[in-house]
Amino acid sequence: MPRIDVLVAQLGGELLGNGGVEVHRVAPLERAGEGDLAFLASPKYLSRLKTSRAAAFIVRPAHRDAVSDARPRIVTDDPYLYFARASQFFNPLPPIVPGIHSLASVRCAIPATVAVDAGAVVEEGAEIGEDVLIGANCYIGRGVRIGRGTRLAPNVTIYADCVLGENCIIHAGAVIGSDGFGFARESSGKWVKIPQTGRVVIGNDVEIGSNTSIDRGALEDTVIGDGVKLDNQIQVAHNVHIGEHSAVAGSSGIAGSAKIGARCMIGGQGGISGHITIADDVVVSGCTMISKPIRTPGVYTGCLPQQTHAEWVRNFAHLRHLDALANKIRLLEQRLEQQEKIKETL
């Protein structure tokens, strides 16, 4: 097991106490035991820190002396971020074992450092970078470009001509580059398909969750910036742009030609209407529908808190009569104004 001073030498932070203590994983305060490194991210869990059996702790400067005994502490301004990096330290990605499985079909030249698992298909004209992993039953279309160090879990589909940057992680079942939902309607009601001739262009260090779909552009490209993190089961429609280091939680839907700025956070089941722009550094709460542009950074919420069914029925009954209630208020205001005028004339 690595010593805690080795971890600090690698990740930084101020070490208090015995650096020779060995730790092998990170664990929650209440469940940590021998060999575990626990972290305190919020002061409301301070009581758990004092009773935890962890071998060592990650704490803020304000809590550097909160441990009653001499167990080592790593002092850092952001314990949660340090926890994430420590977790990566203890759990590195498994090494890639290069080679093409006998049941894979590869129709282009690939570097010797690439691994292609059973059932995968790589079409001609594809460009695969060094140290790429293509999981079982993946499909890589013609002209696709994949950057160095990118990893595709099983059953990922990448349509023709799409581009993935370096060090991306694409989880199982993701579909990149399928046709956008583009149709024109005849007077008879029949739909006429509009060919989707753009691509999907994905930057570096992007992670895409399982069963997420990113549609290719209709004429221009759908663009996912560097460092973007997309959760599971997200729909990204054609011509969407997502700025660098933004994150979108599961089951969200982003309609065509929407533009999301950099460092935004979209909560689960969020909905973004098409052809609108969201500024940088915007946070959208879960289950919120964004139907008009957001030009100023901040937190935006459009969902109601939960309540019992009976309360919801009663409140919704009032909502149905808001227009009538507003009209009554306007009439009362007009009458009051008339009465005030009469008083002034007396």
TIFI-178634 format. One line per 5 residues: number of its first residue (from 1); for each residue x negated, y, z of N, C-alpha, C, O. Coordinates in pm, whole numbers, plus 50000, padded with zeros to 5 digits. Example, Ala and Ser with C-alpha at 12.3 -4.5 7.8 and 13.67 -1.06 7.14 Angstrom:
2
1	48681/49431/50780/48770/49550/50780/48680/49670/50780/48576/49668/50846; 48715/49775/50708/48633/49894/50714/48710/50003/50787/48659/50114/50804 .
This chain:
346
1	49915/49880/50000/50000/50000/50000/49912/50124/50000/49807/50124/50064; 49953/50231/49929/49871/50354/49927/49879/50428/50061/49981/50425/50129; 49771/50492/50095/49769/50577/50214/49837/50709/50184/49843/50754/50070; 49889/50771/50289/49962/50896/50268/49869/51008/50223/49913/51099/50153; 49742/51004/50264/49651/51109/50217/49622/51096/50068/49592/51195/50002 .
6	49630/50972/50015/49615/50953/49871/49733/51015/49798/49717/51078/49693; 49853/50997/49854/49972/51056/49795/49963/51208/49794/49995/51271/49693; 49920/51267/49903/49908/51414/49911/49800/51464/49815/49816/51569/49753; 49691/51390/49803/49587/51430/49708/49641/51431/49565/49598/51510/49482; 49735/51342/49538/49792/51332/49404/49900/51437/49381/49906/51496/49273 .
11	49986/51462/49480/50105/51545/49460/50098/51681/49527/50181/51767/49500; 50000/51703/49614/49992/51831/49683/50071/51830/49812/50116/51725/49858; 50087/51948/49871/50154/51961/50000/50052/51966/50113/49935/51933/50094; 50099/52007/50230/50013/52014/50349/50036/51890/50435/50149/51859/50471; 49929/51820/50466/49938/51697/50545/49911/51727/50691/49807/51783/50726 .
16	50006/51689/50777/49987/51698/50921/49985/51557/50978/50071/51476/50944; 49889/51527/51062/49884/51396/51125/49789/51302/51054/49706/51343/50973; 49801/51176/51085/49710/51072/51039/49732/51040/50892/49834/50982/50855; 49637/51078/50808/49647/51052/50665/49622/50908/50628/49642/50871/50512; 49579/50824/50722/49552/50685/50693/49675/50596/50698/49666/50477/50666 .
21	49789/50650/50737/49912/50570/50743/49950/50527/50601/49944/50606/50507; 49988/50400/50589/50023/50346/50457/50174/50352/50436/50252/50320/50525; 50213/50394/50318/50354/50400/50279/50369/50336/50142/50277/50340/50059; 50486/50276/50118/50502/50206/49991/50631/50242/49918/50652/50197/49805; 50716/50322/49980/50838/50362/49912/50900/50480/49985/50860/50512/50098 .
26	50999/50548/49921/51078/50651/49986/51211/50590/50026/51263/50502/49958; 51267/50639/50138/51391/50582/50189/51469/50690/50263/51410/50788/50307; 51603/50675/50277/51683/50771/50353/51641/50772/50500/51592/50672/50552; 51661/50885/50565/51620/50899/50704/51678/50790/50793/51609/50734/50878; 51809/50761/50774/51877/50670/50866/51841/50524/50842/51861/50440/50930 .
31	51786/50491/50724/51754/50351/50695/51604/50325/50684/51562/50211/50665; 51524/50428/50695/51380/50413/50680/51320/50335/50797/51367/50343/50910; 51215/50260/50765/51145/50184/50867/50996/50183/50841/50942/50276/50781; 50929/50078/50884/50784/50067/50869/50745/50073/50721/50803/50003/50637; 50647/50156/50690/50599/50170/50554/50683/50262/50467/50653/50278/50348 .
36	50787/50324/50522/50875/50410/50443/50842/50557/50464/50801/50599/50572; 50860/50634/50357/50845/50780/50360/50984/50839/50343/51049/50817/50240; 51030/50916/50441/51163/50977/50437/51149/51127/50419/51044/51185/50445; 51259/51191/50375/51254/51335/50352/51375/51404/50415/51483/51346/50424; 51355/51527/50458/51462/51611/50512/51481/51729/50418/51400/51821/50415 .
41	51590/51725/50340/51616/51831/50244/51708/51938/50300/51702/52053/50256; 51792/51903/50397/51890/51997/50451/51883/51999/50603/51872/51893/50665; 51889/52118/50665/51884/52126/50812/51999/52053/50881/51986/52017/50998; 52110/52029/50811/52223/51962/50877/52192/51816/50911/52266/51754/50987; 52083/51762/50855/52044/51625/50887/51926/51620/50985/51857/51519/50995 .
46	51904/51729/51056/51789/51737/51147/51797/51632/51256/51695/51578/51299; 51917/51602/51303/51932/51501/51409/51887/51364/51360/51834/51285/51438; 51908/51334/51231/51864/51206/51174/51712/51200/51168/51652/51093/51186; 51650/51314/51143/51503/51320/51141/51447/51278/51277/51349/51204/51285; 51511/51326/51382/51458/51301/51517/51476/51156/51561/51405/51110/51650 .
51	51569/51085/51499/51591/50945/51537/51541/50846/51431/51550/50725/51451; 51490/50896/51320/51447/50808/51212/51324/50726/51253/51240/50772/51331; 51315/50605/51197/51202/50517/51226/51101/50517/51111/51016/50428/51105; 51109/50613/51022/51018/50620/50907/50873/50631/50953/50843/50680/51062; 50783/50586/50865/50640/50595/50897/50588/50736/50880/50491/50776/50945 .
56	50652/50814/50791/50607/50951/50764/50725/51027/50704/50826/50968/50665; 50710/51161/50699/50821/51245/50658/50775/51354/50560/50660/51396/50560; 50871/51396/50478/50853/51515/50393/50947/51622/50448/51068/51601/50455; 50892/51738/50487/50973/51841/50553/50938/51979/50500/50834/51999/50438; 51026/52074/50526/51000/52215/50497/50909/52273/50604/50894/52214/50711 .
61	50846/52389/50576/50762/52453/50679/50837/52478/50809/50778/52469/50917; 50966/52510/50801/51044/52539/50922/51059/52417/51013/51089/52432/51131; 51039/52297/50958/51058/52174/51035/50928/52096/51054/50929/51976/51080; 50818/52165/51042/50689/52098/51051/50668/52034/51188/50597/51934/51199; 50729/52090/51293/50710/52038/51428/50836/51969/51482/50849/51950/51602 .
66	50929/51934/51392/51056/51876/51437/51043/51730/51478/51132/51678/51546; 50935/51663/51439/50913/51524/51480/50844/51524/51616/50742/51589/51634; 50901/51452/51710/50853/51460/51848/50721/51389/51870/50649/51422/51964; 50685/51292/51785/50561/51218/51805/50458/51260/51700/50474/51363/51633; 50353/51180/51686/50241/51219/51599/50250/51161/51459/50151/51162/51387 .
71	50366/51110/51418/50377/51055/51284/50348/51163/51179/50387/51279/51198; 50282/51127/51070/50241/51227/50972/50360/51291/50901/50464/51228/50880; 50340/51419/50864/50439/51494/50787/50371/51559/50668/50259/51608/50677; 50441/51557/50556/50400/51634/50439/50488/51759/50436/50610/51749/50425; 50425/51873/50444/50498/52000/50449/50498/52061/50309/50393/52081/50249 .
76	50619/52090/50259/50633/52145/50125/50757/52233/50119/50850/52214/50197; 50759/52327/50028/50873/52420/50018/51000/52352/49968/51110/52399/49997; 50987/52242/49892/51104/52175/49835/51091/52025/49858/51040/51953/49772; 51138/51976/49974/51125/51832/50004/51195/51742/49903/51146/51632/49875; 51308/51786/49848/51380/51700/49753/51299/51682/49625/51292/51571/49570 .
81	51238/51790/49577/51153/51779/49459/51032/51691/49487/50992/51611/49403; 50974/51707/49606/50859/51623/49643/50901/51477/49651/50826/51388/49609; 51019/51451/49706/51072/51315/49709/51080/51255/49569/51043/51139/49549; 51128/51335/49471/51140/51285/49334/51003/51246/49279/50988/51141/49216; 50904/51331/49304/50770/51301/49253/50707/51183/49327/50636/51103/49267 .
86	50734/51173/49457/50682/51058/49532/50746/50929/49483/50680/50826/49474; 50876/50936/49453/50944/50818/49402/50885/50773/49269/50871/50653/49243; 50850/50870/49183/50783/50834/49058/50646/50771/49086/50605/50677/49016; 50577/50821/49186/50445/50768/49222/50457/50621/49263/50373/50539/49225; 50560/50590/49341/50578/50452/49388/50643/50362/49283/50629/50240/49290 .
91	50712/50420/49188/50787/50342/49090/50756/50388/48947/50844/50440/48879; 50634/50369/48901/50601/50410/48764/50677/50324/48663/50716/50211/48692; 50695/50379/48544/50758/50302/48438/50674/50177/48408/50551/50184/48411; 50738/50067/48381/50660/49945/48349/50576/49966/48224/50619/50036/48132; 50460/49907/48218/50375/49925/48100/50439/49863/47976/50510/49763/47984 .
96	50412/49924/47863/50460/49871/47735/50366/49759/47690/50244/49773/47690; 50427/49647/47651/50349/49536/47595/50363/49543/47443/50467/49506/47390; 50260/49590/47373/50273/49612/47229/50301/49484/47152/50266/49374/47195; 50364/49503/47038/50388/49389/46950/50528/49391/46893/50618/49454/46948; 50545/49322/46782/50674/49312/46715/50728/49171/46736/50665/49073/46696 .
101	50845/49161/46799/50904/49030/46823/50937/48962/46690/50968/49028/46591; 50928/48831/46690/50952/48756/46566/51095/48770/46516/51122/48747/46398; 51187/48808/46603/51327/48825/46563/51363/48971/46533/51480/49005/46516; 51261/49057/46529/51283/49197/46491/51259/49213/46341/51189/49133/46279; 51318/49320/46285/51298/49352/46143/51241/49492/46133/51310/49590/46161 .
106	51114/49501/46093/51046/49630/46083/51002/49650/45939/50923/49572/45886; 51055/49755/45875/51031/49777/45732/50945/49900/45706/50952/49960/45598; 50864/49938/45805/50771/50050/45787/50648/50021/45870/50648/49933/45956; 50543/50096/45844/50420/50079/45922/50438/50144/46059/50490/50256/46069; 50396/50076/46165/50404/50132/46300/50269/50113/46368/50195/50020/46334 .
111	50236/50200/46466/50109/50186/46536/50102/50056/46616/50204/49998/46653; 49981/50012/46640/49959/49887/46714/50002/49897/46860/50017/49794/46926; 50022/50018/46911/50060/50036/47052/50210/50031/47073/50256/50045/47187; 50288/50012/46968/50435/50013/46976/50488/49874/47008/50434/49773/46962; 50595/49869/47088/50664/49743/47117/50802/49746/47053/50877/49841/47070 .
116	50835/49639/46978/50966/49625/46916/51024/49492/46962/50970/49386/46931; 51135/49499/47037/51190/49376/47096/51284/49303/47000/51314/49352/46891; 51330/49187/47044/51409/49097/46960/51537/49164/46908/51607/49234/46982; 51566/49141/46782/51690/49190/46723/51687/49334/46678/51783/49380/46616; 51581/49406/46707/51572/49547/46665/51549/49556/46515/51486/49470/46455 .
121	51602/49663/46456/51582/49691/46314/51524/49831/46300/51581/49928/46350; 51412/49841/46230/51351/49970/46200/51344/49981/46048/51272/49906/45983; 51421/50075/45992/51431/50087/45848/51308/50152/45787/51229/50216/45856; 51293/50137/45657/51179/50196/45586/51187/50348/45593/51295/50406/45600; 51071/50409/45591/51063/50555/45597/51065/50611/45737/51045/50731/45755 .
126	51088/50528/45837/51083/50576/45975/50939/50603/46016/50846/50537/45968; 50921/50702/46104/50789/50736/46157/50791/50719/46308/50862/50791/46379; 50715/50623/46357/50715/50587/46499/50580/50626/46559/50475/50587/46506; 50582/50703/46670/50459/50746/46734/50396/50638/46819/50451/50529/46834; 50280/50669/46873/50209/50576/46960/50288/50551/47089/50362/50637/47136 .
131	50270/50429/47143/50323/50394/47276/50475/50405/47285/50528/50435/47392; 50544/50381/47177/50691/50383/47176/50743/50243/47208/50686/50143/47166; 50853/50238/47282/50922/50113/47311/51059/50114/47243/51139/50204/47267; 51084/50016/47159/51213/50001/47091/51277/49873/47146/51232/49763/47115; 51382/49888/47226/51441/49776/47297/51518/49682/47206/51536/49708/47087 .
136	51563/49573/47265/51633/49469/47190/51759/49524/47123/51835/49600/47183; 51779/49484/46997/51900/49517/46920/51917/49666/46891/52027/49711/46860; 51809/49742/46901/51816/49882/46860/51821/49891/46707/51774/49802/46636; 51878/50001/46659/51877/50027/46515/51817/50165/46491/51865/50265/46545; 51710/50169/46410/51641/50293/46375/51656/50313/46225/51603/50237/46145 .
141	51730/50418/46187/51763/50437/46047/51649/50493/45964/51543/50527/46015; 51674/50501/45834/51574/50553/45740/51535/50696/45776/51619/50779/45811; 51405/50723/45768/51357/50859/45786/51360/50911/45928/51329/51028/45951; 51396/50829/46025/51395/50871/46165/51252/50895/46210/51161/50823/46170; 51231/50997/46294/51100/51024/46354/51112/51015/46505/51200/51078/46565 .
146	51024/50937/46566/51023/50919/46711/50884/50952/46763/50785/50896/46716; 50877/51042/46861/50749/51089/46912/50684/50994/47011/50747/50901/47061; 50558/51019/47037/50476/50938/47126/50542/50918/47263/50597/51011/47320; 50535/50795/47314/50576/50766/47450/50725/50757/47473/50767/50739/47588; 50806/50769/47371/50952/50762/47388/50995/50616/47407/50938/50526/47345 .
151	51095/50594/47492/51142/50461/47523/51291/50449/47493/51371/50530/47540; 51327/50348/47415/51465/50320/47381/51507/50190/47449/51449/50084/47425; 51609/50199/47534/51665/50079/47597/51739/49996/47492/51758/50043/47380; 51781/49875/47526/51852/49793/47427/51978/49860/47373/52045/49938/47441; 52008/49826/47246/52133/49864/47181/52148/50015/47158/52260/50066/47156 .
156	52038/50084/47141/52042/50225/47101/52049/50232/46948/51981/50157/46879; 52133/50322/46898/52145/50342/46753/52104/50484/46718/52157/50581/46772; 52010/50494/46625/51967/50626/46576/51987/50627/46426/51921/50554/46352; 52078/50712/46381/52109/50718/46239/51997/50786/46160/51905/50845/46217; 52007/50778/46029/51901/50824/45938/51864/50970/45961/51948/51055/45987 .
161	51732/50995/45950/51674/51129/45945/51676/51205/46077/51632/51320/46081; 51724/51146/46184/51723/51215/46313/51581/51219/46370/51495/51139/46332; 51559/51312/46462/51426/51335/46517/51431/51329/46669/51513/51397/46731; 51345/51248/46729/51327/51243/46874/51185/51286/46907/51091/51244/46841; 51171/51368/47010/51039/51416/47050/50963/51313/47132/50994/51194/47131 .
166	50863/51362/47203/50776/51277/47282/50833/51253/47422/50903/51338/47477; 50801/51136/47477/50831/51101/47617/50980/51115/47651/51015/51157/47761; 51065/51078/47558/51208/51074/47584/51248/50937/47637/51178/50838/47615; 51360/50933/47708/51418/50807/47754/51562/50803/47705/51642/50891/47738; 51595/50701/47625/51729/50687/47570/51787/50557/47625/51733/50449/47600 .
171	51896/50567/47699/51951/50451/47767/52045/50371/47677/52084/50415/47569; 52079/50251/47724/52150/50153/47643/52282/50206/47588/52358/50272/47658; 52306/50176/47463/52433/50210/47401/52446/50350/47348/52549/50384/47290; 52345/50433/47368/52352/50569/47315/52353/50566/47163/52290/50481/47100; 52427/50660/47103/52437/50671/46958/52398/50813/46918/52460/50911/46961 .
176	52295/50824/46837/52240/50954/46798/52251/50967/46647/52193/50888/46572; 52325/51069/46604/52332/51097/46461/52454/51041/46390/52458/51041/46267; 52554/50995/46465/52679/50954/46399/52748/51077/46340/52716/51190/46377; 52841/51054/46249/52908/51167/46183/52985/51252/46282/53050/51202/46374; 52975/51382/46262/53059/51473/46336/53204/51460/46293/53233/51406/46186 .
181	53295/51510/46375/53439/51498/46350/53481/51614/46259/53537/51713/46305; 53453/51597/46130/53481/51703/46034/53578/51659/45926/53547/51569/45848; 53695/51721/45923/53799/51686/45825/53875/51812/45785/53898/51902/45866; 53915/51817/45659/54006/51922/45611/54140/51857/45583/54148/51739/45547; 54248/51935/45599/54381/51876/45587/54454/51926/45463/54461/52047/45439 .
186	54507/51833/45387/54589/51869/45271/54730/51908/45317/54769/51880/45431; 54804/51971/45228/54939/52013/45261/55029/51894/45294/55128/51908/45367; 54995/51777/45241/55073/51657/45268/55047/51601/45407/55119/51513/45453; 54945/51654/45473/54906/51602/45604/54789/51507/45598/54736/51469/45702; 54747/51467/45479/54635/51376/45464/54504/51446/45499/54486/51564/45469 .
191	54414/51372/45564/54285/51427/45604/54179/51394/45500/54174/51283/45448; 54093/51493/45469/53983/51476/45374/53852/51489/45451/53826/51593/45512; 53771/51385/45449/53646/51384/45524/53545/51483/45467/53528/51492/45345; 53478/51558/45556/53370/51648/45517/53238/51577/45546/53210/51549/45663; 53157/51548/45446/53028/51482/45471/52944/51560/45572/52933/51682/45564 .
196	52886/51489/45664/52801/51550/45768/52655/51534/45726/52598/51426/45739; 52597/51640/45675/52466/51633/45611/52351/51685/45697/52236/51682/45654; 52382/51731/45817/52275/51775/45907/52212/51658/45981/52239/51542/45951; 52129/51690/46078/52060/51588/46158/52088/51613/46307/52157/51708/46343; 52035/51527/46391/52017/51555/46533/51868/51570/46557/51789/51483/46521 .
201	51830/51681/46618/51689/51707/46649/51676/51721/46801/51732/51812/46861; 51601/51629/46860/51587/51621/47005/51443/51654/47042/51349/51602/46981; 51425/51739/47143/51292/51783/47185/51219/51680/47269/51256/51563/47273; 51115/51726/47337/51033/51641/47422/51093/51627/47562/51164/51715/47609; 51062/51515/47628/51099/51492/47768/51249/51502/47788/51295/51557/47889 .
206	51325/51450/47695/51472/51449/47704/51516/51311/47752/51460/51210/47709; 51617/51306/47841/51675/51179/47883/51823/51178/47847/51895/51273/47875; 51866/51069/47783/52004/51057/47736/52064/50930/47796/52009/50821/47781; 52177/50946/47865/52238/50836/47938/52307/50734/47848/52323/50755/47728; 52346/50624/47910/52407/50514/47836/52542/50555/47777/52621/50626/47839 .
211	52566/50508/47655/52692/50530/47583/52724/50676/47559/52840/50713/47542; 52623/50759/47558/52641/50899/47518/52628/50909/47366/52543/50842/47306; 52712/50992/47306/52712/51009/47160/52675/51152/47124/52731/51247/47178; 52581/51167/47034/52540/51299/46985/52558/51298/46834/52488/51226/46762; 52652/51379/46785/52686/51379/46643/52587/51462/46562/52536/51563/46611 .
216	52562/51421/46441/52477/51498/46351/52552/51623/46306/52674/51628/46312; 52477/51724/46262/52539/51847/46219/52614/51831/46088/52585/51742/46008; 52711/51919/46067/52787/51917/45942/52701/51967/45827/52687/51900/45725; 52642/52085/45844/52550/52141/45745/52414/52168/45807/52310/52135/45749; 52415/52227/45927/52291/52249/46000/52273/52137/46103/52352/52044/46108 .
221	52167/52147/46184/52133/52041/46278/52201/52060/46413/52226/52172/46456; 52229/51949/46479/52258/51948/46622/52124/51946/46694/52037/51865/46660; 52105/52035/46793/51972/52053/46853/51981/52037/47005/52061/52103/47071; 51896/51949/47058/51883/51927/47202/51743/51971/47241/51645/51912/47196; 51732/52073/47326/51602/52133/47358/51517/52047/47449/51562/51947/47504 .
226	51391/52089/47465/51296/52018/47551/51351/52008/47694/51411/52102/47746; 51330/51893/47756/51361/51876/47897/51508/51862/47930/51543/51859/48048; 51594/51852/47832/51738/51839/47859/51767/51701/47918/51707/51601/47878; 51861/51696/48012/51903/51569/48074/52053/51553/48053/52133/51634/48101; 52091/51447/47982/52231/51416/47956/52268/51286/48028/52198/51186/48017 .
231	52376/51290/48102/52422/51175/48179/52492/51074/48086/52487/51087/47964; 52558/50975/48146/52627/50872/48071/52758/50922/48011/52822/51012/48067; 52798/50864/47899/52930/50882/47839/52965/51029/47815/53073/51076/47852; 52873/51098/47754/52893/51238/47715/52914/51244/47564/52851/51170/47489; 53003/51333/47521/53023/51357/47379/52964/51493/47343/53007/51596/47395 .
236	52865/51492/47254/52806/51615/47201/52841/51622/47053/52794/51540/46974; 52922/51717/47015/52975/51723/46880/52876/51790/46783/52769/51835/46823; 52916/51794/46656/52826/51844/46552/52792/51992/46571/52875/52072/46612; 52667/52023/46538/52614/52160/46540/52601/52221/46679/52578/52341/46691; 52616/52141/46782/52594/52192/46918/52446/52220/46939/52360/52148/46888 .
241	52416/52324/47015/52280/52354/47058/52279/52353/47211/52360/52422/47274; 52189/52278/47272/52172/52278/47417/52031/52325/47447/51934/52265/47402; 52020/52433/47524/51891/52494/47552/51805/52412/47645/51853/52322/47713; 51676/52442/47647/51578/52363/47719/51609/52356/47869/51651/52454/47931; 51586/52237/47924/51597/52208/48067/51739/52224/48121/51757/52241/48242 .
246	51839/52218/48036/51977/52213/48083/52013/52069/48117/51951/51974/48068; 52114/52053/48202/52158/51920/48245/52310/51913/48236/52380/52006/48275; 52360/51800/48185/52504/51781/48167/52542/51649/48234/52486/51545/48201; 52638/51654/48328/52678/51534/48402/52781/51453/48324/52835/51500/48223; 52808/51332/48372/52882/51232/48299/53024/51269/48259/53091/51347/48326 .
251	53067/51211/48147/53203/51225/48094/53236/51367/48049/53354/51400/48033; 53137/51449/48028/53161/51583/47975/53178/51578/47824/53131/51485/47758; 53245/51679/47771/53263/51688/47628/53228/51828/47579/53274/51928/47633; 53145/51833/47475/53100/51962/47419/53144/51966/47274/53097/51887/47192; 53235/52057/47243/53294/52063/47109/53199/52128/47009/53099/52189/47047 .
256	53233/52113/46882/53143/52153/46773/53100/52297/46775/53179/52388/46803; 52971/52318/46745/52909/52450/46729/52902/52532/46857/52876/52652/46852; 52925/52467/46972/52903/52537/47098/52753/52555/47121/52673/52471/47080; 52716/52664/47185/52576/52694/47214/52561/52710/47365/52616/52803/47425; 52487/52619/47426/52462/52622/47570/52318/52669/47592/52226/52619/47528 .
261	52301/52766/47681/52170/52826/47702/52073/52736/47777/52102/52619/47803; 51959/52792/47812/51854/52719/47884/51886/52712/48033/51949/52803/48088; 51844/52604/48095/51852/52584/48241/51996/52589/48293/52019/52627/48408; 52092/52551/48210/52231/52544/48254/52259/52409/48319/52187/52312/48296; 52364/52404/48401/52408/52279/48461/52559/52268/48441/52635/52356/48483 .
266	52602/52159/48378/52743/52135/48351/52788/52017/48436/52734/51907/48423; 52886/52038/48523/52932/51933/48612/53009/51824/48540/53048/51841/48424; 53030/51713/48608/53098/51598/48549/53237/51631/48499/53310/51707/48563; 53273/51574/48385/53402/51595/48319/53423/51742/48280/53537/51787/48265; 53314/51814/48265/53325/51950/48213/53365/51949/48067/53333/51855/47994 .
271	53434/52053/48024/53475/52065/47884/53431/52198/47827/53460/52303/47885; 53363/52194/47714/53314/52316/47649/53383/52326/47514/53366/52238/47429; 53459/52432/47492/53528/52450/47364/53427/52480/47253/53314/52520/47279; 53471/52460/47130/53383/52482/47017/53361/52629/46985/53444/52714/47017; 53247/52656/46920/53215/52789/46866/53205/52896/46975/53230/53013/46949 .
276	53168/52857/47097/53144/52956/47200/52999/52948/47246/52932/52847/47223; 52953/53054/47309/52814/53062/47356/52813/53077/47508/52889/53155/47564; 52727/53001/47573/52707/53010/47717/52566/53060/47743/52470/53007/47687; 52554/53161/47827/52425/53224/47854/52331/53128/47927/52372/53022/47972; 52205/53168/47938/52108/53093/48018/52150/53095/48166/52218/53187/48211 .
281	52108/52991/48240/52121/52987/48387/52266/52994/48434/52296/53059/48534; 52354/52926/48362/52495/52917/48401/52519/52780/48465/52468/52679/48417; 52598/52777/48572/52640/52654/48637/52791/52641/48620/52866/52731/48658; 52836/52530/48562/52978/52504/48543/53018/52390/48637/52963/52280/48628; 53112/52416/48725/53155/52314/48821/53225/52198/48752/53275/52212/48640 .
286	53227/52084/48819/53291/51966/48764/53437/51989/48730/53507/52063/48798; 53484/51924/48624/53624/51929/48578/53666/52069/48533/53785/52098/48527; 53570/52154/48500/53602/52290/48455/53607/52294/48303/53523/52234/48235; 53705/52366/48250/53718/52386/48105/53670/52526/48071/53722/52625/48123; 53570/52535/47982/53519/52664/47937/53574/52689/47797/53536/52621/47702 .
291	53661/52787/47785/53730/52811/47658/53693/52945/47595/53742/52977/47487; 53608/53022/47661/53563/53148/47603/53417/53171/47642/53369/53109/47736; 53347/53257/47570/53203/53274/47595/53172/53316/47738/53251/53386/47802; 53056/53274/47786/53003/53319/47914/52873/53393/47886/52777/53335/47836; 52872/53520/47918/52757/53604/47882/52668/53639/48000/52561/53697/47981 .
296	52710/53605/48122/52637/53642/48242/52605/53519/48324/52694/53437/48348; 52480/53502/48369/52446/53387/48453/52531/53385/48580/52572/53490/48629; 52555/53266/48633/52634/53252/48754/52701/53117/48760/52678/53031/48675; 52787/53100/48861/52861/52975/48881/53005/52999/48838/53068/53096/48880; 53058/52909/48755/53193/52924/48701/53273/52798/48733/53228/52686/48711 .
301	53395/52819/48787/53480/52709/48830/53622/52732/48780/53675/52842/48793; 53683/52629/48724/53819/52642/48676/53907/52527/48717/54009/52501/48653; 53870/52455/48824/53949/52341/48867/54008/52369/49004/53956/52452/49080; 54118/52300/49036/54184/52317/49164/54135/52212/49263/54107/52099/49223; 54123/52248/49392/54087/52145/49490/54199/52044/49506/54315/52073/49477 .
306	54164/51925/49552/54263/51820/49565/54363/51852/49675/54333/51927/49768; 54483/51795/49663/54588/51809/49762/54678/51687/49751/54669/51610/49656; 54765/51670/49850/54856/51557/49842/54953/51576/49726/54974/51688/49679; 55011/51467/49680/55102/51474/49565/55221/51565/49596/55263/51644/49512; 55275/51552/49718/55391/51634/49754/55356/51783/49750/55434/51865/49701 .
311	55237/51819/49801/55194/51959/49796/55178/52006/49653/55217/52117/49617; 55118/51918/49568/55097/51956/49429/55230/51980/49358/55243/52078/49284; 55328/51893/49380/55460/51909/49317/55524/52040/49361/55580/52113/49280; 55516/52069/49490/55576/52192/49543/55508/52316/49485/55574/52412/49445; 55374/52314/49481/55301/52429/49428/55323/52447/49279/55334/52559/49230 .
316	55329/52335/49205/55351/52345/49062/55490/52399/49031/55509/52471/48933; 55587/52363/49116/55722/52419/49098/55719/52571/49108/55790/52640/49035; 55637/52624/49198/55623/52770/49208/55555/52826/49083/55593/52932/49033; 55452/52755/49033/55381/52804/48916/55473/52818/48795/55457/52909/48713; 55569/52729/48784/55661/52733/48669/55745/52860/48669/55795/52901/48564 .
321	55760/52923/48785/55846/53041/48794/55765/53170/48807/55821/53274/48843; 55635/53164/48779/55551/53284/48795/55596/53398/48704/55599/53514/48747; 55631/53368/48578/55674/53474/48486/55798/53544/48539/55805/53667/48541; 55897/53465/48583/56019/53526/48637/55990/53608/48761/56047/53715/48781; 55899/53556/48846/55862/53628/48967/55791/53759/48933/55816/53862/48997 .
326	55703/53756/48834/55634/53879/48793/55733/53983/48740/55719/54102/48768; 55833/53938/48663/55935/54031/48613/56013/54093/48727/56041/54213/48724; 56050/54015/48828/56122/54069/48944/56038/54174/49017/56090/54277/49060; 55909/54146/49030/55821/54242/49098/55813/54371/49021/55817/54479/49080; 55802/54363/48887/55798/54484/48806/55927/54566/48823/55922/54689/48833 .
331	56043/54497/48824/56169/54568/48844/56175/54635/48980/56221/54749/48991; 56130/54566/49084/56128/54625/49218/56037/54747/49223/56070/54848/49284; 55920/54737/49157/55828/54851/49153/55892/54970/49083/55878/55084/49128; 55962/54944/48974/56030/55052/48902/56137/55118/48990/56151/55240/48991; 56212/55035/49063/56315/55091/49152/56253/55175/49262/56304/55281/49297 .
336	56142/55125/49317/56074/55202/49423/56024/55335/49369/56034/55438/49437; 55969/55333/49250/55923/55458/49189/56039/55556/49170/56024/55675/49195; 56156/55504/49125/56273/55590/49107/56319/55648/49240/56357/55765/49247; 56318/55565/49345/56359/55614/49475/56263/55721/49528/56307/55817/49591; 56134/55704/49503/56036/55803/49545/56058/55935/49474/56043/56041/49533 .
341	56093/55928/49345/56119/56050/49268/56243/56120/49321/56247/56242/49331; 56347/56039/49355/56470/56099/49410/56440/56170/49541/56488/56281/49565; 56359/56106/49626/56323/56167/49754/56250/56299/49734/56273/56396/49806; 56162/56302/49634/56085/56424/49610/56173/56540/49564/56139/56656/49586; 56287/56510/49500/56376/56615/49452/56469/56666/49558/56529/56773/49543 .
346	56484/56590/49668/56577/56631/49776/56515/56740/49864/56579/56786/49959 .
